[in-house]
Amino acid sequence: FLKAVGTEHVEGYDTVSHNPQDFEGQKVLILGKGNSAFETADMIYGSTAYVHLVSRDRVKQSWNTHYVGDLRGVNNNLLDTYQLKSLDALIERDMDTGKYRKLHDKFYYDFEEDGTTRSYGPYDKIINCMGFNFDPSPFSNATRMSEEQQRKKYPEMGWDFQSSTLPNLYFAGTITHGLDKRMSSGGFIHGFRYTSRALAHILAARNHKIRWPSSRVPLYGIVSFISRRLNEMSGPYQMFYMLVDVYVRYATHVELFTEIPHGMLHRLHELLVETRNTPLDMIVIRLEYGADYSKVGGDPFRADRVELDPFLAHTCNFIHPVLYHYTTLPHAVPIRGKKLRGYNKRMHLVEDLHTDFALIDRHIPALTNFLGTIWKIDLSFRPLEECLLNTLTSVYMPEFCRNPGILLSDVTREKKQVRVSASLKHKPTQLLDDYSIPC
């Protein structure tokens, strides 16, 4: 899809030879600085005289942006040869203008700069690794999109994966990445397998009045359940920011709805097949990175990148759970937006190297206190000994003793852990001030 003149002299990376010996001693220009460009360069640079990579923008490394579509470390060997002066180079130039030409079996790229014609070259090969555009050929006249839509890489759609211009046309798979590009992983199989399942649930609710699948959890067992779920929720982990878990509280239990697109929260009543004015008291949980951690040119390896203090969890950089409390439907999220709005309280759980968010000295007390504060109920873990005494001396067993998941023997509690739990339990105001940002 190059727009410059002379593109017949440019070879596509889908047809280029995979044999490095075919590039022995050659000078090669590669258009693009994404993974396909660097993979191509990595395959041939050991045989070439040199390789130049050119694109409009600077290279974006995935360890800076936390976007798997940017350059992965496994492909960036050419950065070493560039910086260590092995003749390879990166160039910033718009390759959609100008002219590609061939002269005496060599290739050149001519462009205008300051009123003067300049050239890159000579090269033995020019390889186009600039990705793809949307292919409208599978669509009939009835479903064909506008010319403007066809010029884009991804079609326009809503958070329900429905076309913005053609009602009842839905998209699934990597083509839906237009919703979360540079935000999450929807362009890749480990991400879009979950968004495709979400689409199935949306259509089931919309067309057949089938409620979004859910699980019921006893109210007094919610802390241990959430702690376990945080360590197992594969959808929100792969599709961070975009897919969320929703916990709706009722009198004696909580109902969990997993992997809902965050842009559909303002239409949650539709997914639950309820009327819009149905009262809600719910917690939304998703995984997020620190606000200023994922950016081009940032330093993800700086010395102060780790934060393990539960009271400073809102300053964490690496991926960690964030809880939002709502009593009304959330505000609508703009397309490609990621911020949630309209919440009453927000709490961050501290990051963990092994993504273990069920540590009794870091996560359990904070989670217990947050839920207990907003729901005005004591959800503290109970010693087994206390429940045993209640069982032997009372006619009725307390509700919290009916859920083994929230019981913990005093014998297993270290003194440090008890102190942490006690300090959080008696400082709800301080905890919410530190962890939460009012709406």
N, C-alpha and C positions, 0 to 999 in steps of 0.2 A: 504493500500500500504506500510505497514511496511516491511522492509527488514531483520529485525533481526530474529533469530531462535526462535520458540515457540510462534508465533503470534496467534496460536489457543487458547491460554490462555487469549487473549485480546478481550474484547467485544467492539463493535462499538457503538458510541453514537446514531446511528439511531435505535438501537434495545434495548438500556438500559432501565430499568424500570423508569417510571416517578413518582413512588410512593416513597416519602422520607422515609416512614416507612420500606421499603425493605433494607435500608442502616443503620438501627438503630445500633449504636455502632461499625460500621465497619471502617476499615482503607482503604482508597481508593487512588489509584494513577491514575491521569488523564494525558494522553499524549496530549500536546498542550497548548498554552497560548493565543488562539484567543477567539472570542466571544462565539463559541460553547463550548469550554472548560470551560470558566467562567460561562456560563449559566448553564451547567451541575453541576458545583461546587456549584453555588448559589442555585440550586434546592435541593441539598442533604446535604450541610454542617451543617445545623441545627440538623441533625440526626446522623451524623458520629462522630467517635472518632477524626479523623482528615482527611484532604484532602491535598495531595501533587500534584502540577502541575509541569510538567517537559517538557522542549523543548530545542532546540538548542540555541535559541536566548532569550534575555531579553524581558519582556513584553513591548508592544508598545501601548500607550494610544492615543485614537483618538483626545483628546483635545490638545495633543502635535503635532501630525502629520497632523491634519485636513483631515485624510483619514478615511472614515466611515467604512472601513473594519477592522481597528484596534479596540482595546478594548474600548467599549463604557462605559461611566460612570455608566449607569444603571446596568451594569453587574459586576462591580468590587468590590462587597462587600468583597470578599475573601482577597483583599489587606489589608483591615482593620484588619481582623482576623489574617493575617500573621504578620503585623507590630505591632499589639497589643498583640502578643505572645499567641495566642490561639491554638498553635500546628500546624495549617495549614502552608504550606510553598510553595515557588516557587524554582525550581531547574533548572540550566542550564546544559543540558546534551544531546548529540546526541543519540536519542532513536532508530536510524536505525541500530546501531551496537550492539553487545552483544547478550544476550539470555534471553528470558522469560521462567520461569519454575514454576512448581507447586510442592509443598511439603507439605503433611499432610493438604490438603484443604486450604493452603495459597499460595500466589503467590509472586514471587521474580523476580527482574531484575538484572542479572549479567553482569558486564562489566570489561574490563581490564584497569588498571590505574597504571602507573609506574611499569609495569611488575607484578602487583599483581591483582588477581581477587577480585573484590569488589561487594557488592550487595545492592540494595534498597529493603526493605521489612522487615517483612512480610506484605502483603496487602490481604484484603478480595476480592478486585476487582481491575482490571486494565481496564480502559476505554479509547479507542482511539478516540480523538477529534481533529485529525490533518487534517481535511478537506478532499479534494477530488483530484483525478487526472482526466485527460481528458478521456472520454469514447468514443472509436472509433467504438463501435459496430454498430451504425446506418449507417455506411458508407459501400458501396459495394467495391468490389475489384478495380473498376475503379476509385473510389474517396478516397480509403484508403490512409492515410498518412504514412510516414515512421515510423519506430520503434522509432527513436529519437523524432519525433514529438509526438507520442503517450505517451511518458513518461512524457511529460510536462503537466502542468495544463491547459494551453491555447494554441491553435494552432497558428502558425506564420501567420501573415497577414499584408497587407499594410494599409495605412490610408484610403483607399477606401473599407476596410473590405473584400478584396479579398485575398484568400489564396496565400501565397508566393511560394507554390510549385505546386499547381493545378490551372491553369488558369480557370476563369469563375466559381469557387467555392467561394461563398460569405458567410459570417457569420453574424448573427444578434442576439441580446440579450446579456445575461450575458457572453456568450462565447467570446465576443469581448473585454472583460475587460483586455485582455492581452496588449492592446494598451495603456491603461491609468491606469494600476494598480499602486497604491500608489501615483497617481497624481490627479485622479478625481473619479467620481462616476459611471462609466460605468458598474460595476458589479451588479448594483442594479436597481430595476424597475424605481426609480425616475431619474435615469441617462440614462439607455439604451433605454427607450421609445423615447428619443430624438435622440440618435445615430441610432436607427432603422429607424426613419423618414429621417434622413440624407442619409442613405443607399438607401432608395427609390428614393430620388432626384438624387443621383449619378447615379443609374441605368437608370433613366428616361433620364438624359442628355446623358449618354454614349450609350444607346441602341436605343433611340427614338428621340434624338436631341430636347428634351424638356428642355427649359432653367430653371435654378433654380428659384423658385418663388421669386418675388420681389415686392417692394412698391416704388412708386415715391413720392418724397418729394420736394416741392418748395425750392430753394436754400436759400431764406431768412427766411424760417421757420425751417431750419435744427437744430438750437440750441434747440428750445423748443421741437422738435420731438425727438431728441436724449435724452434730459433730461427725457422725459416721457418714452421712450423705456428702458432706464437704470433701471427704477423702475418696469418694467413689463416683462423683457426678462427672462422667466423661464428656457429655454434651457441653455443659457450660465451661468445662476446662479447655476443650478444643475450640469452642466458639465463644471465647471470653468477650465480655461486653454484650454480645448480641443475644445469647440464649440465657435465660434466667430461670430460677426455681421460685415458685410462688407458694407461700404458706398462708392459707386463709384460716383464721381462728374462729371457732364456734365455742359454745358453752363448755363442753367437756372434751373436745378433741380439736385437732388441727388437720386440715386437708391439704395435701401437697400436690401441686401441679408442676410437672417437671418440663424443662426445656422449652419454655414459651419465648418467642421472639420479643425482645424488649420494646420494639416498636409497635407491638400489638397490645401492650398493657392497658392502654386507654380504651381498648375494646374487649377487655377481659370478660365482660358480661356476655358477649357474643360467643366466646370460646367455651364458657361454662353453661351456655344455653339458659341464661337468666335475664331478667329485666334489668334495665340500666340503673334503676333506682334501688336495687338490692343493696342493703347495708354491707359494708366491707370493713374488715379489720385484718390487715394482711402484712406479711413480711416478704419482700422481694430480695433474693440473694443472687449475686453474680460475682464473677472473678474479674478483677481489674488490676492494671499496673498503676504505679504512681503517676500523678498528673503530669510531671515534667520529666519522666524517665525515658519515654520512647520518642526520640526525635533524631533527625538527621544531624550529624555533627556532635551529638552528645557523648558523654563518657560513661558507659554502663559499668565500667570497672573502677570507678573512683573509690577511694578508701572509705567514704561514709555512705556507701550504697546500701548497707544492711541496717535494718532497725528491728530489734527484738523486744523492745519495751512495750508491753500491752497498752500503756497509757499514751504511747506515741505512734500507735498503729496507723493513724491517718497520714503519717509521713512516710510510710513504707513505699519502697520503689518496685520491688518484684511482685509478681502476681499473688494476690491474696483476696479473701472473701470480703465483700462489702454488703451490709444489710441495710435495707431501706424499709421504713415503717409507713404505711399508708392507711388512712381511714376513708379516703375517697379514691375514685379512679385516678391513676396518674395522668399527667399531661401528655399530649401527643409528642412523639419524638420526630423531628424532621428527618427526611430521608438522608441516609449516611451519617446521621447524628448518633452520638453515643451517650450523651448526658441524660440522666433521669431527673425529672423535676416533679414538684408537687408533693413531695414526701414530708412527713412530720419530723422524723428523726432519722439520722444515718449513723451507722457504726462500722468501723473498719476492724477486722481481726488481723492480728499481726502476721506477717509473712513467715514462712518456714522453708528451710533449705530443701527438705524432703516433701514439701507440700503436705505435711501432716498437720491438720488444723483441729486436732482433738487432744492437744497437750493439756494436761490438767493444771499446769502452772502458768500457762499463757492464754489458752483459748476458752477452756470450760468456764472459769470464773467470769470472764468478760461477757461471754455469750449468755450465761445464766443471769447476770445482773442486768444486761440490756433488755432481754425478754421479760424478766420479772418486773422491771421498772415501767416499761410501756404497757404491759398487760396487768400491772398492779396485782401480782401473784408471786408467792414464794416458790421458786423453781429450784431451790438449792438441792444439791445432792444430799441424800440421807444416809447415815451410817446403817449398815445391816443390823447392828446391835439395837438401834432405836426401833426399827421395824419389828424385830423379834420381840422386844419388850411390849410394843403396842399390840402385837398379835396375841401374846400370852395374857395380857391384862385388860383388853378391851373386847367388847362384843363385835364391833365393826373395825375392819382394817382400814386405816387411812388410805385415801386415793393414791398418794405418792408411793405407798408401799406395794401397790398392785402392779407396778411397772419395774421389773428388775433392772431395766436399763439405766435407772437413775440411782441405783443403790451402790454404795462404795464402802467397803469395810474400813474402819478406822485403822486397822492394823497395816493397811497398804498405804496410808497417807503419811508422807514425810512431813516433818515439822515445817519445812520451808513452804510446801504446797498449801498446808493449812493456813499459814500466815498470809500467803498471797490471796487465797480464797476469802479469808476473813476481811482483809483490807479492802477488797473490791466490794464485798457485801455491804460494808458499812459506809461506803462513799459513793452512793448512786449519783449524787449531783455532780461530783467531780468527774466521775466516769463519763457521764453523758456530755459534760462540757468539753472533755478532752476528745471523746470519740465522735461526737455528733455535731452536725451543722444544721441548725434549724432551717425550715423551708423559707 
